[in-house]
Amino acid sequence: MPSTVIAHTNYDAAKKILRVTFLSGSVYEYKNVEEQVYADYKKAFSKGIFLNQNIKGKYAYQKIK
């Protein structure tokens, strides 16, 4: 299902960085995200809900733009 807030995501398994680009144009990188968490994120019906419940507030992040 397409997200109403997330445009796309990229995951760098070697660095364990999840990059999320929102429809607003904001880009965030979440650090030390385990590969299994990313796999679960990809399977989630709602990417936004999964992000809010399982990633935000649990992983260090940096706003890129």
Contacts in CASP RR format, 6 or more apart in sequence:
PFRMAT RR
TARGET T0000
AUTHOR 0000-0000-0000
METHOD contacts of the structure
MODEL  1
MPSTVIAHTNYDAAKKILRVTFLSGSVYEYKNVEEQVYADYKKAFSKGIF
LNQNIKGKYAYQKIK
1 45 0 8 1.000
1 46 0 8 1.000
3 23 0 8 1.000
3 46 0 8 1.000
3 47 0 8 1.000
3 48 0 8 1.000
4 23 0 8 1.000
5 22 0 8 1.000
5 23 0 8 1.000
5 24 0 8 1.000
5 48 0 8 1.000
6 20 0 8 1.000
6 21 0 8 1.000
6 22 0 8 1.000
6 23 0 8 1.000
6 47 0 8 1.000
6 48 0 8 1.000
6 51 0 8 1.000
7 21 0 8 1.000
7 22 0 8 1.000
7 23 0 8 1.000
7 25 0 8 1.000
8 21 0 8 1.000
9 18 0 8 1.000
9 19 0 8 1.000
9 20 0 8 1.000
9 21 0 8 1.000
9 41 0 8 1.000
9 47 0 8 1.000
10 18 0 8 1.000
10 19 0 8 1.000
11 17 0 8 1.000
11 18 0 8 1.000
11 19 0 8 1.000
11 33 0 8 1.000
11 35 0 8 1.000
11 38 0 8 1.000
12 19 0 8 1.000
13 35 0 8 1.000
13 38 0 8 1.000
16 31 0 8 1.000
16 32 0 8 1.000
16 33 0 8 1.000
16 34 0 8 1.000
16 35 0 8 1.000
17 29 0 8 1.000
17 30 0 8 1.000
17 31 0 8 1.000
17 33 0 8 1.000
18 29 0 8 1.000
18 30 0 8 1.000
18 33 0 8 1.000
18 37 0 8 1.000
18 38 0 8 1.000
18 41 0 8 1.000
18 55 0 8 1.000
18 59 0 8 1.000
19 27 0 8 1.000
19 28 0 8 1.000
19 29 0 8 1.000
19 30 0 8 1.000
19 64 0 8 1.000
20 27 0 8 1.000
20 28 0 8 1.000
20 29 0 8 1.000
20 30 0 8 1.000
20 51 0 8 1.000
21 27 0 8 1.000
22 28 0 8 1.000
25 65 0 8 1.000
26 63 0 8 1.000
26 65 0 8 1.000
27 63 0 8 1.000
27 64 0 8 1.000
27 65 0 8 1.000
28 61 0 8 1.000
28 62 0 8 1.000
28 63 0 8 1.000
28 64 0 8 1.000
29 61 0 8 1.000
29 62 0 8 1.000
29 64 0 8 1.000
30 55 0 8 1.000
30 59 0 8 1.000
30 60 0 8 1.000
30 61 0 8 1.000
31 59 0 8 1.000
31 60 0 8 1.000
31 61 0 8 1.000
31 62 0 8 1.000
32 59 0 8 1.000
32 60 0 8 1.000
33 55 0 8 1.000
33 59 0 8 1.000
37 54 0 8 1.000
37 55 0 8 1.000
40 50 0 8 1.000
40 54 0 8 1.000
41 47 0 8 1.000
41 50 0 8 1.000
41 51 0 8 1.000
41 54 0 8 1.000
41 55 0 8 1.000
44 50 0 8 1.000
END
